[in-house]
Structure formats: C-alpha cells, structure tokens
Amino acid sequence: MILEQDPYDPAAYILLSNLYASSGQWDNVAIIRKNLKERNLIKEAGCSWIEVENMVHKFHVGDTSHPLAQDIYYELNQLASKIKELGYVPDTDFVLHDVENELKEQYLFQHSEKIAVAFGLIGVSQPKPIRVFKNLRVCGDCHTAIKFISMARGREIVVRDSNRFHHFKNGTCSCNDYW
C-alpha cells in the first residue's frame, strides 16, 4: 500500500526494504531494491560532517578518502576495544545486509557518525565539545556507541541528526534514550 501512495518516492522503497531486511526476508529486499533501481530512484546517502579549525570535514559510510583516514580508523579500532571493555555490545540488527555477524560489526564501525566522532577526537582539543551533524537519523547502535565513547574518552559530544540534538556526556544522552 505504501508504494501505491507514491510509486516514485524512494523513501517508501527504502522503508519497505528495511522492513523486509529486519525480518530476514532477503528475497523481498532484492525485489524492492531492483524496483527502486528500475525506476531510477535514488536514496539520499547518509553523511556526517564536523567543523575543525574552520574547515568542514564530510564523511560517508566506510569513507577512506580523508587525508587522515589511517589515523581515523586507528582511533575507531581503539574506541571499539575500549567501549567493549566498558560493556558496549554492537547491535547488529541495525545492519540491514545479509552478511555474517563479524562483518556486521565491521559495518557498524564504518557508519559516518562514528567516523566523524573519531575524527573529532583527533582534531578537537579538550575541553571543547565535539559537534557532529548528520543528514539522517542517527542509528540506535551509533547512539549507544557514542554514549560509551563519551564515557571512555571523557568528552562531551553533540550530534545533531535530522530529528534532534543529542548531547552525550559521561555515558548519557540528553534525549534520555528516547532516540
């Protein structure tokens, strides 16, 4: 019914595809994605950006194009280890691809908001807060991970997504996990 409402709205296809993926109906995911492609509909790509020293740095999922990519991914690996020690458990339900769990964990740590936060930890000096902007809604796993990151690194992190401001400090978020 959602596709009947507006058959040229890519958001409807993505929503339906994500619903199928979350219930493990991978054949239906493939059909919906094929229909999306056949209609030449394009989904808005998720991205995050951060301003450091009067320069905006933009990141997409899995982005390795930044000149400091090696340092950013080193920081992400360090963060992953540290926050897991503190009790963080990756929520692989947020990876809507039919791949093994180990690969799903890798995908989660390549989300643009985590990349931007890692870059902020490298480039924004204490005690300044890290301020990240995201064009879409932050995923639940990233929300949880950033809470742990704020605790692990003792940093104030603000993420402005398409719905609200999330102010992370000492392992809590201002949204009270309303997310």
Solvent accessible surface area in square Angstrom, and as a share of the most:
residue,aa,sasa,rsa
1,M,185,0.83
2,I,66,0.33
3,L,42,0.21
4,E,140,0.63
5,Q,148,0.66
6,D,69,0.36
7,P,49,0.31
8,Y,140,0.53
9,D,51,0.26
10,P,37,0.23
11,A,65,0.50
12,A,6,0.05
13,Y,3,0.01
14,I,18,0.09
15,L,89,0.45
16,L,35,0.17
17,S,1,0.00
18,N,48,0.25
19,L,102,0.51
20,Y,57,0.22
21,A,7,0.05
22,S,80,0.52
23,S,70,0.45
24,G,41,0.39
25,Q,79,0.35
26,W,71,0.25
27,D,116,0.60
28,N,49,0.25
29,V,18,0.10
30,A,62,0.48
31,I,97,0.49
32,I,12,0.06
33,R,92,0.33
34,K,126,0.54
35,N,48,0.24
36,L,15,0.08
37,K,160,0.68
38,E,113,0.51
39,R,100,0.37
40,N,128,0.66
41,L,28,0.14
42,I,147,0.75
43,K,86,0.36
44,E,108,0.48
45,A,59,0.46
46,G,20,0.20
47,C,10,0.06
48,S,0,0.00
49,W,82,0.29
50,I,1,0.01
51,E,99,0.45
52,V,15,0.08
53,E,158,0.71
54,N,141,0.72
55,M,120,0.54
56,V,91,0.52
57,H,25,0.11
58,K,116,0.49
59,F,1,0.00
60,H,73,0.32
61,V,99,0.57
62,G,26,0.25
63,D,23,0.12
64,T,97,0.57
65,S,97,0.62
66,H,28,0.12
67,P,127,0.80
68,L,73,0.36
69,A,15,0.12
70,Q,158,0.70
71,D,70,0.36
72,I,1,0.01
73,Y,47,0.18
74,Y,141,0.54
75,E,28,0.12
76,L,4,0.02
77,N,96,0.49
78,Q,75,0.33
79,L,0,0.00
80,A,17,0.13
81,S,67,0.43
82,K,74,0.31
83,I,0,0.00
84,K,88,0.37
85,E,133,0.60
86,L,71,0.35
87,G,45,0.43
88,Y,5,0.02
89,V,117,0.67
90,P,20,0.12
91,D,57,0.30
92,T,26,0.15
93,D,115,0.60
94,F,69,0.29
95,V,8,0.05
96,L,49,0.25
97,H,101,0.45
98,D,99,0.51
99,V,46,0.27
100,E,138,0.62
101,N,96,0.49
102,E,144,0.65
103,L,66,0.33
104,K,33,0.14
105,E,57,0.25
106,Q,102,0.45
107,Y,72,0.27
108,L,0,0.00
109,F,23,0.10
110,Q,59,0.26
111,H,34,0.15
112,S,3,0.02
113,E,3,0.01
114,K,0,0.00
115,I,1,0.01
116,A,0,0.00
117,V,0,0.00
118,A,0,0.00
119,F,7,0.03
120,G,0,0.00
121,L,25,0.13
122,I,71,0.36
123,G,28,0.27
124,V,21,0.12
125,S,72,0.46
126,Q,109,0.49
127,P,123,0.77
128,K,125,0.53
129,P,35,0.22
130,I,0,0.00
131,R,127,0.46
132,V,1,0.01
133,F,74,0.31
134,K,22,0.09
135,N,37,0.19
136,L,57,0.28
137,R,101,0.37
138,V,0,0.00
139,C,25,0.15
140,G,11,0.10
141,D,1,0.00
142,C,0,0.00
143,H,7,0.03
144,T,48,0.28
145,A,0,0.00
146,I,0,0.00
147,K,33,0.14
148,F,37,0.15
149,I,0,0.00
150,S,0,0.00
151,M,88,0.39
152,A,23,0.18
153,R,75,0.28
154,G,51,0.49
155,R,16,0.06
156,E,51,0.23
157,I,0,0.00
158,V,17,0.10
159,V,0,0.00
160,R,77,0.28
161,D,4,0.02
162,S,64,0.41
163,N,80,0.41
164,R,65,0.24
165,F,121,0.50
166,H,0,0.00
167,H,69,0.31
168,F,0,0.00
169,K,101,0.43
170,N,105,0.54
171,G,17,0.16
172,T,89,0.52
173,C,8,0.05
174,S,66,0.43
175,C,17,0.10
176,N,133,0.68
177,D,83,0.43
178,Y,166,0.63
179,W,64,0.23
